[in-house]
Amino acid sequence: MSVLDARMKLLVERQRLGFVATVCPDGTPNLSPKGTTVVWNDDHLVFADIHSPGTVSNLQSNPAVEINVVDAIVRKGYRFKGTARVLGDGALFDEILAFLRKRGVASPIKHIVLVKVDRALPLVSPAYDAGATEEEVRSHWQEYWRSIDRADSTRTGKIPSPPSAASTAAGYDLVAAEYARRIYGELEAKPFDRAFLDRLAKGIPAGEVLDLGCGPGHVGKYLRERGIPGRGLDISHEMVRVARELNPTIEFRQGDMRALPFPDRFFAGVAAFYSIIHLEPAELEHVFRELERVLRPGGLLALAFHVGNEVRHVEDLWGIKTSLDFVFFEPAQVAKALRAAGFEDIESSERAPYEPSVEAQTHRCYMVARRPGIESPDR
């Protein structure tokens, strides 16, 4: 019975990039990407040594090897464990070399590594444990990379590299449970915030509200209790899982505000409570344009953020090791980006922090802006 089934072969054929793990003589690991990874037969993978002296040397001393091949869009793949054979000449070398040349590998090849696969194990993102479907994961990452392309083509300043979003998600994944324990009931001790949300609930047109950067879902819950239907979106898979547990009647999904997984003119309002605080200043206008896209004409955007012009990096949050950057903004800076994105009727108010036992000691700004226009009666 062959080790490599049809699904595995198709994945390797499509991705053509394997991450090869070997063992150095001192016992430390070595990981090297190989863009020539390909299926040879039902039990073997091969890759070329174009410039891989460390990998080849390790395999000549210790043939144990693992190759990971992952679809970066659906976040699924396989771990192929086996034994490597390094070929430098001979009939088999020539046969595989001719095969690689037909596939378009034109670089000089020093060796060919033939891997006998003994075991293949699936690799699956934790996103699926949080309830995401493959289509949701695919849609998110496709939209994410499209948003990066759009931002690169229109940017006027520095746009963070893709890992910045992934880093924020990973940072919140680590603290999600403790975050929910401390933050889920915070509105009880914040009368200013409750009054701000009450005004939003009264002024919003009929329709759903998006709780953006929802965390454990407490803002969406508060609005729903006041008759405003809605759903939540957060970049952290683990935070989405917690939000679903705490609010089983509200829909939550994972996603990035840089590329929202919703159609145009979908929401009557967006509540972004401390959600823009992980963006770089150059991203504000692009993100606000994305929010304007999903709002109906006349829809409201409500923001809350820390006031200032600094970035605070946190390695430890409530005794939990993590890594998060908190970005502070001046109200005039945010209002300017809102106007550039097409918003109008911008109103803002500020407050000093509550007691240290309630929240971090930062000055806060609360801002409301409206998408221009009036919803047509036939919508």
For each residue, the residues with C-beta under 8 A, 3 or more apart:
1:
2: 5 42 43
3: 42 43 117 118 119 120
4: 8 9 39 42 43 45 117 120
5: 2 8 9
6: 9 10
7: 10 11
8: 4 5 11 12 39 78 80 120
9: 4 5 6 12 13 39
10: 6 7 13 14
11: 7 8 14 15 69 71 77 78
12: 8 9 15 16 18 37 38 39 45 69
13: 9 10 16 38 39
14: 10 11 71
15: 11 12 18 37 69 70 71 77
16: 12 13 35 36 37 38
17: 33 34 35 37 69
18: 12 15 33 34 37 45 47 67 68 69 80
19: 31 32 33 34 67 68 69 70
20: 31 32 33 34 37 47 55 65 66 67
21: 29 30 31 65 66 67 68
22: 29 30 32 54 55 58 59 62 64 65 84
23: 27 28 29 30 58 62 64
24: 27 28 29 30 54 58
25: 58 61
26:
27: 23 24
28: 23 24
29: 21 22 23 24
30: 21 22 23 24 54 55 58
31: 19 20 21
32: 19 20 22 52 54 55
33: 17 18 19 20
34: 17 18 19 20 37 47 48 52 55 67
35: 16 17
36: 16 46 47 48 50 100 105
37: 12 15 16 17 18 20 34 45 46 47 67 69
38: 12 13 16 45 46 47 99 100 103
39: 4 8 9 12 13 44 45
40: 44 45 46 96 99 114
41: 44
42: 2 3 4
43: 2 3 4 116 117
44: 39 40 41 114 115 116 117
45: 4 12 18 37 38 39 40 67 80 82 114 115 117
46: 36 37 38 40 96 100 112 113 114 115
47: 18 20 34 36 37 38 67 112 113 115
48: 34 36 100 105 107 109 111 112 113
49: 52 53 55 56 86 109 110 111 112 113
50: 36 107 108 109 110
51:
52: 32 34 49 55 56
53: 49 56 57
54: 22 24 30 32 57 58
55: 20 22 30 32 34 49 52 58 59 113
56: 49 52 53 59 60 86 110 111 113
57: 53 54 60 61
58: 22 23 24 25 30 54 55 61 62
59: 22 55 56 62 63 65 84 86 113
60: 56 57 63 86
61: 25 57 58
62: 22 23 58 59
63: 59 60 83 84 85
64: 22 23 83 84
65: 20 21 22 59 81 82 83 84 113 115
66: 20 21 79 80 81 82
67: 18 19 20 21 34 37 45 47 79 80 82 115
68: 18 19 21 77 78 79 80 123
69: 11 12 15 17 18 19 37 77 78 80
70: 15 19 75 76 77 123
71: 11 14 15 74 75 76 77
72: 75 141
73: 137 138 141 142
74: 71 134 137 138 141
75: 70 71 72 124 125 127 128 137 141
76: 70 71 122 123 124 125 134
77: 11 15 68 69 70 71 122 123
78: 8 11 68 69 120 121 122 123
79: 66 67 68 120 121 122 123
80: 8 18 45 66 67 68 69 115 117 119 120
81: 65 66 117 118 119 120 121
82: 45 65 66 67 115 116 117 118 119
83: 63 64 65 115 116 118
84: 22 59 63 64 65 113 114 115 116
85: 63 113 114 115 116
86: 49 56 59 60 111 112 113
87: 90 92 93 96 111 112 113 114
88: 93 110 111
89: 93 94
90: 87 93 94
91: 94 95
92: 87 95 96 114
93: 87 88 89 90 96 97 112
94: 89 90 91 97 98
95: 91 92 98 99
96: 40 46 87 92 93 99 100 112 114
97: 93 94 100 101 109 112
98: 94 95 101 102
99: 38 40 95 96 102 103
100: 36 38 46 48 96 97 103 105 109 112
101: 97 98 104 105 106
102: 98 99
103: 38 99 100
104: 101
105: 36 48 100 101 109
106: 101
107: 48 50
108: 50
109: 48 49 50 97 100 105 112
110: 49 50 56 88
111: 48 49 56 86 87 88
112: 46 47 48 49 86 87 93 96 97 100 109
113: 46 47 48 49 55 56 59 65 84 85 86 87
114: 40 44 45 46 84 85 87 92 96
115: 44 45 46 47 65 67 80 82 83 84 85
116: 43 44 82 83 84 85
117: 3 4 43 44 45 80 81 82 120
118: 3 81 82 83
119: 3 80 81 82
120: 3 4 8 78 79 80 81 117
121: 78 79 81
122: 76 77 78 79
123: 68 70 76 77 78 79
124: 75 76 128
125: 75 76 128 137 237
126: 129 130 173 237 238
127: 75 130 132 137 237 254
128: 75 124 125 131 132 134 137
129: 126 237 241
130: 126 127 237 238 240 241 244 254
131: 128 240 241 244
132: 127 128 136 137 237 253 254
133: 136 137
134: 74 76 128 137 138
135: 138 139
136: 132 133 139 140 253 254 261
137: 73 74 75 125 127 128 132 133 134 140 141
138: 73 74 134 135 141 142
139: 135 136 142 143 261
140: 136 137 143 144 254 255 256 259 261
141: 72 73 74 75 137 138 144 145
142: 73 138 139 145 146
143: 139 140 146 147 256 259 260 261
144: 140 141 147 148 162 165 256 258 259
145: 141 142 148 149 162
146: 142 143 149 150 259
147: 143 144 150 151 256 258 259 286 290
148: 144 145 151 152 159 162 258
149: 145 146 152 153
150: 146 147 153 154 286
151: 147 148 154 155 159 258 283 286
152: 148 149 155 159
153: 149 150
154: 150 151 286
155: 151 152 158 159 282 286
156: 282
157: 280 281 282
158: 155 280 282
159: 148 151 152 155 280 282 283 286
160: 164 165 280 283
161: 164
162: 144 145 148 165 166
163: 166 167
164: 160 161 167 168 280
165: 144 160 162 168 169 235 256 258
166: 162 163 169 170
167: 163 164 170 171 323
168: 164 165 171 172 235 236 278 324 325
169: 165 166 172 173 235 236 237
170: 166 167 173 174 323
171: 167 168 174 175 322 323 324
172: 168 169 175 176 179 215 234 235 236 238 239 322 324
173: 126 169 170 176 236 237 238 239
174: 170 171 238 320 321 322
175: 171 172 178 179 317 318 320 322
176: 172 173 179 180 216 236 238 239 241 242
177: 180 181 238 242
178: 175 181 182 317 318 320
179: 172 175 176 182 183 215 216 239 242 317 318
180: 176 177 183 184 215 216 239 242 243 246
181: 177 178 184
182: 178 179 186 318
183: 179 180 186 215 216 218
184: 180 181 216 217 218 246
185: 188 218
186: 182 183 189 190 218 358 359
187: 190 193 194 197 218 219 222
188: 185
189: 186 354 358
190: 186 187 193 194 354 358 359
191: 194 195
192: 195 196 351 366
193: 187 190 196 197 273 304 366
194: 187 190 191 197 198 222
195: 191 192 198 199
196: 192 193 199 200 302 304 349 366
197: 187 193 194 200 201 219 222 223 226 271 302
198: 194 195 201 202 226
199: 195 196 202 203 368
200: 196 197 203 204 209 223 269 271 300 302 368
201: 197 198 204 223 226 227 228
202: 198 199
203: 199 200 300 368
204: 200 201 207 209 228 268 269 299 300
205: 268 269 296 298 299 300 375
206: 268
207: 204 229 267 268 269 296 299
208: 228 229 230 231 266 267 268 269
209: 200 204 220 223 228 229 230 267 268 269 270 271
210: 230 231 232 233 260 262 267 269 270 271 294
211: 214 217 219 220 223 230 231 232 233 271 273
212: 232 233 257 270 271 272 275 291
213: 233 234 235 257 272 273 274 275 276
214: 211 217 219 220 232 233 234 239 240 243 252
215: 172 179 180 183 218 219 234 239 243
216: 176 179 180 183 184 239 242 243 246
217: 184 211 214 220 221 232 243 246 247 250 252
218: 183 184 185 186 187 215 221 222
219: 187 197 211 214 215 222 223 271 273
220: 209 211 214 217 223 224 230 231 232 247 250 271
221: 217 218 224 225 246 247 250
222: 187 194 197 218 219 225 226
223: 197 200 201 209 211 219 220 226 228 230 271
224: 220 221 227 228 229 230 249 250
225: 221 222
226: 197 198 201 222 223
227: 201 224
228: 201 204 208 209 223 224 269
229: 207 208 209 224
230: 208 209 210 211 220 223 224 250 267 271
231: 208 210 211 220 250 251 252 253
232: 210 211 212 214 217 220 240 243 247 250 251 252 253
233: 210 211 212 213 214 252 253 254 255 257 260 261
234: 172 213 214 215 239 240 243 252 254 255
235: 165 168 169 172 213 239 254 255 256 257
236: 168 169 172 173 176 239 240 254
237: 125 126 127 129 130 132 169 173 240 241 254
238: 126 130 172 173 174 176 177 241 242
239: 172 173 176 179 180 214 215 216 234 235 236 242 243
240: 130 131 214 232 234 236 237 243 244 252 253 254
241: 129 130 131 176 237 238 244 245
242: 176 177 179 180 216 238 239 245 246
243: 180 214 215 216 217 232 234 239 240 246 247 250 252
244: 130 131 240 241 247 248 252
245: 241 242 248
246: 180 184 216 217 221 242 243
247: 217 220 221 232 243 244 250 252
248: 244 245
249: 224
250: 217 220 221 224 230 231 232 243 247
251: 231 232
252: 214 217 231 232 233 234 240 243 244 247
253: 132 136 231 232 233 240 261
254: 127 130 132 136 140 233 234 235 236 237 240
255: 140 233 234 235 259 260 261
256: 140 143 144 147 165 235 259 260
257: 212 213 233 235 260 272 275 276 287 290 291
258: 144 147 148 151 165 283 286 287 290
259: 140 143 144 146 147 255 256 290
260: 143 210 233 255 256 257 290 291 293 294
261: 136 139 140 143 233 253 255
262: 210 266 267 294
263: 266 294
264: 293 294
265: 293 294 295 296 297 379
266: 208 262 263 294 296
267: 207 208 209 210 230 262 270 294 295 296 299
268: 204 205 206 207 208 209 295 296 299 300
269: 200 204 205 207 208 209 210 228 295 299 300 301 302
270: 209 210 212 267 291 294 295 299 300 301 302
271: 197 200 209 210 211 212 219 220 223 230 302
272: 212 213 257 275 276 291 301 302 303 304
273: 193 211 213 219 302 303 304
274: 213 277 304 305 306
275: 212 213 257 272 303
276: 213 257 272 279 284 287 303 305 327 329 334
277: 274 305 306 326 327 328 329
278: 168 324 325 326 327
279: 276 283 284 287 327
280: 157 158 159 160 164 283 327
281: 157 284 327 329 333
282: 155 156 157 158 159 285
283: 151 159 160 258 279 280 286 287
284: 276 279 281 287 288 329 333 334 337
285: 282 288 289 337 340 341
286: 147 150 151 154 155 159 258 283 289 290
287: 257 258 276 279 283 284 290 291
288: 284 285 291 292 301 337 338 340 341 343
289: 285 286 292 293 341 342
290: 147 257 258 259 260 286 287 293 294
291: 212 257 260 270 272 287 288 294 295 301 341
292: 288 289 295 301 341 342 343 371
293: 260 264 265 289 290
294: 210 260 262 263 264 265 266 267 270 290 291
295: 265 267 268 269 270 291 292 299 300 301 371
296: 205 207 265 266 267 268 299 371 375 379
297: 265 371 372 373 374 375 376
298: 205 370 371 372 373 374 375
299: 204 205 207 267 268 269 270 295 296 370 371
300: 200 203 204 205 268 269 270 295 368 369 370 371
301: 269 270 272 288 291 292 295 338 343 368 369 370 371
302: 196 197 200 269 270 271 272 273 366 367 368
303: 272 273 275 276 334 365 366 367 368 369
304: 193 196 272 273 274 364 365 366 367
305: 274 276 277 328 329 334 364 365 367
306: 274 277 326 327 328 329 362 363 364 365
307: 328 329 330 331 350 362 363 364 365
308: 328 329 330 362 363
309: 328 329 330
310: 328
311: 325 326 327 328
312: 325 326 328
313: 323 324 325 326
314: 317 322 323 324 325 326
315: 321 322 323
316: 319 320 321 322
317: 175 178 179 314 320 322 324
318: 175 178 179 182
319: 316
320: 174 175 178 316 317
321: 174 315 316
322: 171 172 174 175 314 315 316 317
323: 167 170 171 313 314 315
324: 168 171 172 278 313 314 317
325: 168 278 311 312 313 314
326: 277 278 306 311 312 313 314
327: 276 277 278 279 280 281 306 311
328: 277 305 306 307 308 309 310 311 312 362
329: 276 277 281 284 305 306 307 308 309 333 334 365
330: 307 308 309 333 334
331: 307 334 335 348 350 365 367
332: 335 336
333: 281 284 329 330 336 337
334: 276 284 303 305 329 330 331 337 338 365 367
335: 331 332 338 339 346 348 367
336: 332 333 339 340
337: 284 285 288 333 334 340 341
338: 288 301 334 335 341 343 346 367 369
339: 335 336 342 343 344 346
340: 285 288 336 337
341: 285 288 289 291 292 337 338
342: 289 292 339 371 372
343: 288 292 301 338 339 346 369 370 371 372
344: 339 369 370 372
345: 368 369 370
346: 335 338 339 343 367 368 369
347: 367 368 369
348: 331 335 365 366 367 368
349: 196 365 366 367
350: 307 331 363 364 365 366
351: 192 363 364 366
352: 363 364
353: 356 358 359 360 361 362 363 364
354: 189 190 358 359
355: 358 359
356: 353 359 361
357:
358: 186 189 190 353 354 355
359: 186 190 353 354 355 356 362
360: 353
361: 353 356
362: 306 307 308 328 353 359
363: 306 307 308 350 351 352 353
364: 304 305 306 307 350 351 352 353
365: 303 304 305 306 307 329 331 334 348 349 350
366: 192 193 196 302 303 304 348 349 350 351
367: 302 303 304 305 331 334 335 338 346 347 348 349
368: 199 200 203 300 301 302 303 345 346 347 348
369: 300 301 303 338 343 344 345 346 347
370: 298 299 300 301 343 344 345
371: 292 295 296 297 298 299 300 301 342 343
372: 297 298 342 343 344
373: 297 298
374: 297 298
375: 205 296 297 298 379
376: 297 379
377:
378:
379: 265 296 375 376
